[in-house]
C-alpha cells in the first residue's frame, strides 16, 4: 500500500503548526490524556483510520493502558473496563462523530451525562478533541495514509517546518 499524497500537513507546515497549537490548548485544560487518547482511538475506529488507530494505540500503551481495554474499546458498552466518566466521553465522541446518523446528533441526554462528569472547560476540550481527531482521520483516510508508514524522520521534518513557518 502507498498513500495517494504526502501527508497534507507536511505539504502545508502552517496547517501542522495550527493543529499542534490546537492540541496544546486541549492539553492545558485538565481533560486527562488517557481520556483524550481513548476518544481518539474510538473515533478512529468509527472512521476506519488505520494510521490513527496505530498511533493512538501506541500512545495509550505508553500511558500504561491495559490490554483488555484496548482490545474491547470498540465494544465499550459491553464491558466493565471503563469508568462512568469514560463511558460518557465515549458516548459523546461517537455521537459527535456520527452527526448525520440521527435527527438530534448529540442528544440532550448524552450531553447531560457528559456534563455530569466533566467541567465546562473539560467539556470544551472534549468537543475540540473530537473535532480534531475527526479532522486527522479525514486527512489520513482521504489521502490514503498507511499505518506504519509514517517515519519518525517525517514527523520531525514536519515539526521543524512548522517551527520555521512561525
C-alpha positions as CSV (number, residue, x, y, z in Angstrom):
1,X,0.0,0.0,0.0
2,X,1.1,3.5,-0.7
3,X,-0.6,6.8,0.2
4,X,-2.1,9.0,-2.6
5,X,-0.3,12.1,-1.4
6,X,2.4,13.0,1.0
7,X,0.6,13.9,4.2
8,X,-1.1,17.3,3.8
9,X,0.4,18.7,7.0
10,X,3.9,18.0,5.6
11,X,2.9,19.9,2.4
12,X,1.3,22.8,4.5
13,X,3.6,23.3,7.5
14,X,1.3,26.1,8.8
15,X,-1.5,23.6,9.0
16,X,0.6,21.3,11.1
17,X,1.6,24.3,13.4
18,X,-2.1,25.2,13.8
19,X,-3.1,21.7,14.6
20,X,-0.3,21.4,17.2
21,X,-1.4,24.7,18.7
22,X,-5.0,23.4,19.0
23,X,-3.7,20.2,20.5
24,X,-1.7,22.2,23.0
25,X,-4.7,24.2,24.0
26,X,-6.6,21.0,24.8
27,X,-3.7,19.6,26.8
28,X,-3.8,22.7,29.1
29,X,-7.5,22.1,30.1
30,X,-7.2,19.3,32.6
31,X,-9.0,16.8,30.5
32,X,-7.0,13.6,31.1
33,X,-4.6,12.5,28.4
34,X,-5.9,8.9,28.9
35,X,-9.5,10.1,28.1
36,X,-8.3,12.1,25.1
37,X,-6.5,9.1,23.7
38,X,-9.4,6.7,24.3
39,X,-11.6,9.2,22.5
40,X,-9.1,9.5,19.7
41,X,-8.9,5.7,19.3
42,X,-12.7,5.2,19.4
43,X,-13.4,7.9,16.8
44,X,-10.6,6.5,14.6
45,X,-12.3,3.1,14.8
46,X,-15.5,4.6,13.6
47,X,-13.8,6.4,10.8
48,X,-11.6,3.5,9.8
49,X,-8.3,5.4,10.1
50,X,-5.6,2.8,10.4
51,X,-2.8,5.3,10.8
52,X,-4.6,7.0,13.7
53,X,-5.6,3.6,15.3
54,X,-1.9,2.5,15.3
55,X,-0.7,5.9,16.6
56,X,-3.3,6.2,19.4
57,X,-3.0,2.5,20.5
58,X,0.8,3.2,20.9
59,X,0.1,6.4,22.9
60,X,-2.3,4.5,25.2
61,X,0.2,1.7,25.7
62,X,2.8,4.4,26.7
63,X,0.3,5.7,29.2
64,X,0.1,2.2,30.7
65,X,-3.3,1.3,29.2
66,X,-4.4,-2.2,30.0
67,X,-4.6,-4.7,27.0
68,X,-8.2,-5.6,27.9
69,X,-9.3,-2.0,27.4
70,X,-7.5,-1.6,24.1
71,X,-9.0,-4.9,22.8
72,X,-12.5,-4.1,23.9
73,X,-12.7,-0.3,23.1
74,X,-15.0,-0.8,20.1
75,X,-17.4,-2.7,22.3
76,X,-17.0,-0.5,25.4
77,X,-20.8,-0.7,26.2
78,X,-20.5,-4.4,26.7
79,X,-17.6,-4.4,29.1
80,X,-16.9,-3.4,32.7
81,X,-13.5,-1.9,31.9
82,X,-14.4,1.7,31.5
83,X,-15.4,4.2,34.2
84,X,-18.7,6.1,34.1
85,X,-16.8,9.3,33.0
86,X,-15.0,7.4,30.2
87,X,-18.3,5.9,29.1
88,X,-19.8,9.4,28.9
89,X,-16.9,10.7,26.9
90,X,-17.0,7.7,24.5
91,X,-20.8,8.1,24.0
92,X,-20.3,11.8,23.4
93,X,-17.4,11.1,20.9
94,X,-19.5,8.6,19.0
95,X,-22.5,10.9,18.8
96,X,-20.4,13.9,17.8
97,X,-18.6,11.9,15.1
98,X,-21.8,10.4,13.6
99,X,-23.6,13.7,13.2
100,X,-25.9,12.6,10.3
101,X,-27.0,9.3,11.8
102,X,-29.9,10.8,13.8
103,X,-32.1,13.9,13.9
104,X,-30.5,15.0,17.2
105,X,-26.9,14.1,16.7
106,X,-25.7,14.8,20.2
107,X,-28.8,14.3,22.3
108,X,-29.6,16.3,25.5
109,X,-29.3,13.0,27.4
110,X,-25.7,12.4,26.1
111,X,-24.7,16.0,26.7
112,X,-26.1,15.9,30.2
113,X,-24.4,12.7,31.1
114,X,-21.1,14.0,29.8
115,X,-21.6,17.3,31.7
116,X,-22.2,15.3,34.9
117,X,-18.6,14.1,34.7
118,X,-16.6,17.0,33.2
119,X,-16.2,20.7,34.0
120,X,-17.2,23.3,31.4
121,X,-13.5,23.6,30.4
122,X,-13.1,19.9,30.1
123,X,-16.4,19.7,28.0
124,X,-15.0,22.4,25.7
125,X,-11.8,20.4,25.4
126,X,-13.7,17.2,24.6
127,X,-15.7,19.0,21.9
128,X,-12.4,20.3,20.4
129,X,-10.7,16.9,20.8
130,X,-13.5,15.1,18.9
131,X,-13.4,17.7,16.1
132,X,-9.6,17.4,15.9
133,X,-9.4,13.7,15.7
134,X,-12.2,13.7,13.1
135,X,-10.1,16.1,11.1
136,X,-7.0,14.0,11.4
137,X,-9.0,10.9,10.4
138,X,-10.3,12.7,7.3
139,X,-6.9,13.9,6.3
140,X,-5.4,10.4,6.6
141,X,-8.3,8.4,5.1
142,X,-8.8,10.8,2.2
143,X,-5.1,10.7,1.2
144,X,-4.7,7.0,2.0
145,X,-2.1,7.3,4.7
146,X,-0.9,3.8,5.6
147,X,-0.5,2.6,9.2
148,X,3.2,2.1,10.0
149,X,4.5,4.1,7.0
150,X,5.0,7.4,8.8
151,X,8.6,7.6,9.8
152,X,10.0,9.4,12.8
153,X,12.1,11.4,10.4
154,X,9.0,12.6,8.6
155,X,7.4,13.7,11.9
156,X,10.5,15.6,12.9
157,X,10.7,17.2,9.4
158,X,7.1,18.4,9.8
159,X,7.7,19.7,13.3
160,X,10.8,21.6,12.0
161,X,8.9,23.0,9.1
162,X,6.1,24.2,11.4
163,X,8.7,25.9,13.6
164,X,10.4,27.6,10.7
165,X,7.0,28.8,9.4
166,X,6.4,30.6,12.7
